[in-house]
Amino acid sequence: MATELVDEGFKALLEPYDPDVLRIHQGAIYGLWADLRFAYFNPAWFTFAEENGGEPRLSQSCTLGSSLLDALPPELRLFYHAHYSRVLHSERHWTHEYECSSRDRYRRFHQVVYPLGRGKGLLVVNSLVVEAPHDLERRAPFPPDEPLYLGESGLITQCAHCRRTQRRNDPNRWDWVPAWVERMPLNTTHAFCPPCYGFYFRDPAWREDADGSPRDETA
């Protein structure tokens, strides 16, 4: 049975929250120090990883004291660093919806990021809001045919958000390849397909916060 992990020094930042609620929450919850190093994992974090083939790799790479940014694809690091930094400096929570589908199920999650201890840390709560079988008309499955997707660099490009795979000879086409959602090839790199690029970057204002500086919310 999964158990929570918490840095002893982080417990004081969690005092405003009922520890039993964090432990029994069905969604993955993690805590971060201000430099975005992991400081807390609730049991559901490990349960989700195990049920989705992420263990033991996740427990080995995401440990107390390791950096969240190191666990993210490069294309997502700037996005999350900017928004999490904004929460730390503004002391206002931030909400975000994202996709984390399995090979057989479409899943959409809602994330709420709460500031802790006047800029000393963050509590990140993830909740499942939509789960359903994939719509086979909108997301038809394709076999893992490497010659169809292998780029000239020898890499397979997968969208960092929806996990579709880019066609080699038709770069505007991105296919759903379930086998590579379940287990990415070692030669996988990440980018954003056009719809997801619009989803993440439609508001360029967040880029101004990428250096961690506070925004003027009244502007």
C-alpha positions as CSV (number, residue, x, y, z in Angstrom):
1,M,0.0,0.0,0.0
2,A,1.4,3.4,-1.0
3,T,2.3,5.8,1.8
4,E,3.1,9.5,1.8
5,L,6.6,11.0,1.8
6,V,7.3,14.4,3.3
7,D,10.4,16.4,4.1
8,E,10.5,17.1,7.8
9,G,11.1,20.8,7.2
10,F,8.1,21.0,4.9
11,K,5.6,19.8,7.5
12,A,5.3,23.3,9.0
13,L,4.2,24.6,5.6
14,L,1.4,22.0,5.4
15,E,-0.1,22.9,8.7
16,P,-3.0,24.9,7.3
17,Y,-4.2,21.7,5.5
18,D,-5.8,18.7,7.1
19,P,-3.2,15.9,6.7
20,D,-5.9,13.2,6.5
21,V,-7.5,15.0,3.6
22,L,-4.2,15.1,1.7
23,R,-3.6,11.4,2.5
24,I,-7.0,10.1,1.2
25,H,-7.3,12.5,-1.8
26,Q,-7.7,10.3,-4.8
27,G,-5.6,12.6,-7.0
28,A,-1.9,13.0,-7.0
29,I,-0.7,15.8,-4.7
30,Y,2.9,17.0,-4.4
31,G,4.6,19.8,-2.5
32,L,7.5,21.9,-3.7
33,W,10.0,24.2,-2.1
34,A,10.4,27.6,-3.6
35,D,13.2,26.4,-5.9
36,L,10.7,23.7,-7.2
37,R,12.4,20.8,-5.4
38,F,10.0,18.0,-4.3
39,A,9.2,18.1,-0.6
40,Y,6.0,16.1,-0.3
41,F,4.1,13.2,-2.1
42,N,0.7,11.9,-1.1
43,P,-0.1,8.2,-1.5
44,A,-2.1,8.8,-4.6
45,W,1.0,10.1,-6.4
46,F,2.6,6.6,-6.1
47,T,-0.7,4.8,-6.8
48,F,-1.2,6.7,-10.1
49,A,2.4,6.0,-11.2
50,E,2.0,2.3,-10.4
51,E,-1.3,1.9,-12.2
52,N,0.1,3.7,-15.3
53,G,3.4,1.8,-15.6
54,G,5.5,4.6,-14.1
55,E,7.0,2.5,-11.3
56,P,9.7,2.0,-10.2
57,R,11.1,4.6,-12.5
58,L,9.1,7.5,-11.1
59,S,10.0,6.7,-7.5
60,Q,13.7,6.5,-8.5
61,S,13.7,9.8,-10.5
62,C,11.3,11.9,-8.5
63,T,12.6,11.8,-4.9
64,L,12.5,14.2,-2.0
65,G,14.9,17.0,-2.9
66,S,14.9,16.3,-6.6
67,S,13.7,19.0,-9.0
68,L,10.3,19.0,-10.7
69,L,11.9,20.7,-13.7
70,D,14.3,17.8,-14.2
71,A,11.2,15.5,-14.4
72,L,9.5,17.5,-17.2
73,P,10.1,17.4,-21.0
74,P,12.2,20.5,-21.9
75,E,9.2,22.0,-23.8
76,L,7.2,22.1,-20.6
77,R,9.8,23.4,-18.1
78,L,9.5,27.1,-19.0
79,F,5.7,27.0,-18.9
80,Y,5.5,25.5,-15.4
81,H,8.4,27.4,-14.1
82,A,6.8,30.7,-15.1
83,H,3.4,29.9,-13.7
84,Y,4.7,28.3,-10.4
85,S,7.0,31.3,-9.9
86,R,4.0,33.6,-10.4
87,V,2.2,31.8,-7.6
88,L,5.2,32.1,-5.3
89,H,5.5,35.9,-5.9
90,S,1.9,36.8,-6.0
91,E,0.7,34.4,-3.3
92,R,-2.4,33.7,-5.4
93,H,-3.4,30.2,-6.5
94,W,-3.3,29.2,-10.1
95,T,-5.5,26.6,-11.9
96,H,-4.7,24.7,-15.0
97,E,-6.3,21.8,-17.1
98,Y,-4.1,19.3,-18.9
99,E,-4.4,16.0,-20.7
100,C,-2.7,12.8,-19.3
101,S,-4.3,10.0,-21.3
102,S,-3.4,6.3,-21.3
103,R,-3.3,4.2,-24.4
104,D,-7.0,3.2,-24.0
105,R,-8.6,6.1,-22.0
106,Y,-8.9,9.8,-22.6
107,R,-8.1,11.6,-19.3
108,R,-8.2,15.3,-18.4
109,F,-7.0,16.7,-15.1
110,H,-7.5,19.9,-13.2
111,Q,-4.5,21.2,-11.3
112,V,-4.6,23.8,-8.5
113,V,-1.4,25.3,-7.2
114,Y,-1.5,26.9,-3.7
115,P,1.2,29.1,-2.2
116,L,2.6,28.1,1.1
117,G,4.3,30.0,3.8
118,R,4.6,33.4,2.1
119,G,6.5,32.2,-0.9
120,K,8.4,29.4,0.8
121,G,6.7,26.6,-1.1
122,L,3.8,25.3,-3.2
123,L,1.1,22.6,-2.8
124,V,0.0,21.1,-6.2
125,V,-3.3,19.2,-6.2
126,N,-4.3,17.2,-9.3
127,S,-7.9,15.9,-9.8
128,L,-9.3,13.8,-12.5
129,V,-12.2,15.6,-14.2
130,V,-12.9,13.6,-17.4
131,E,-12.2,9.9,-18.2
132,A,-13.7,8.1,-21.1
133,P,-12.7,5.7,-23.9
134,H,-10.9,7.4,-26.8
135,D,-13.2,8.6,-29.5
136,L,-12.0,6.4,-32.4
137,E,-13.2,8.8,-35.0
138,R,-11.2,11.7,-33.6
139,R,-8.3,9.7,-32.3
140,A,-7.9,6.7,-34.5
141,P,-5.1,4.4,-33.4
142,F,-2.1,3.8,-35.6
143,P,0.5,1.0,-35.2
144,P,4.1,1.8,-34.1
145,D,5.5,1.9,-37.6
146,E,9.0,3.5,-37.1
147,P,9.6,4.3,-40.8
148,L,6.5,6.4,-40.8
149,Y,7.6,8.5,-37.9
150,L,11.3,8.3,-37.6
151,G,12.9,11.7,-38.5
152,E,16.1,12.3,-40.2
153,S,17.8,12.9,-36.9
154,G,16.8,9.3,-35.8
155,L,14.2,10.6,-33.3
156,I,10.5,10.1,-33.0
157,T,8.7,13.3,-32.1
158,Q,5.8,13.1,-29.6
159,C,3.6,16.0,-28.5
160,A,4.4,16.8,-24.9
161,H,0.7,17.5,-24.1
162,C,-1.6,15.1,-26.1
163,R,1.2,12.5,-26.9
164,R,0.3,12.2,-30.5
165,T,3.3,11.4,-32.8
166,Q,4.4,13.5,-35.8
167,R,4.6,12.0,-39.2
168,R,8.0,12.2,-40.9
169,N,6.9,13.2,-44.3
170,D,3.8,15.2,-43.2
171,P,4.9,17.3,-40.2
172,N,1.5,18.8,-39.8
173,R,0.0,15.4,-39.2
174,W,0.1,13.9,-35.7
175,D,-1.2,10.4,-35.1
176,W,-2.3,8.6,-32.0
177,V,0.1,5.6,-31.5
178,P,-1.1,3.8,-28.4
179,A,1.9,1.5,-28.1
180,W,4.2,4.6,-27.7
181,V,1.8,6.1,-25.2
182,E,2.1,3.0,-23.1
183,R,5.9,2.9,-23.5
184,M,7.9,5.6,-25.2
185,P,10.8,4.5,-27.4
186,L,14.2,5.5,-26.1
187,N,14.7,7.7,-29.2
188,T,11.7,9.9,-28.4
189,T,11.9,13.7,-28.3
190,H,9.1,16.1,-27.5
191,A,7.5,19.1,-29.2
192,F,3.9,20.5,-29.4
193,C,1.5,19.7,-32.1
194,P,-0.3,22.8,-33.5
195,P,-3.5,22.5,-31.4
196,C,-1.6,22.0,-28.2
197,Y,0.8,24.8,-29.0
198,G,-2.2,27.1,-29.2
199,F,-3.5,25.6,-25.9
200,Y,-0.3,26.3,-24.0
201,F,0.9,29.5,-25.6
202,R,-2.3,31.3,-26.7
203,D,-1.6,33.9,-23.9
204,P,2.0,35.0,-24.4
205,A,1.9,37.1,-21.1
206,W,3.1,34.1,-19.1
207,R,6.5,34.3,-20.9
208,E,7.1,37.6,-19.1
209,D,7.2,35.6,-15.8
210,A,9.7,33.0,-17.0
211,D,12.5,34.6,-15.0
212,G,10.4,34.4,-11.8
213,S,9.7,38.1,-11.5
214,P,6.3,39.2,-10.3
215,R,3.8,40.6,-12.7
216,D,1.7,43.7,-12.2
217,E,-1.7,42.1,-11.9
218,T,-3.4,45.5,-12.1
219,A,-2.0,46.4,-15.6
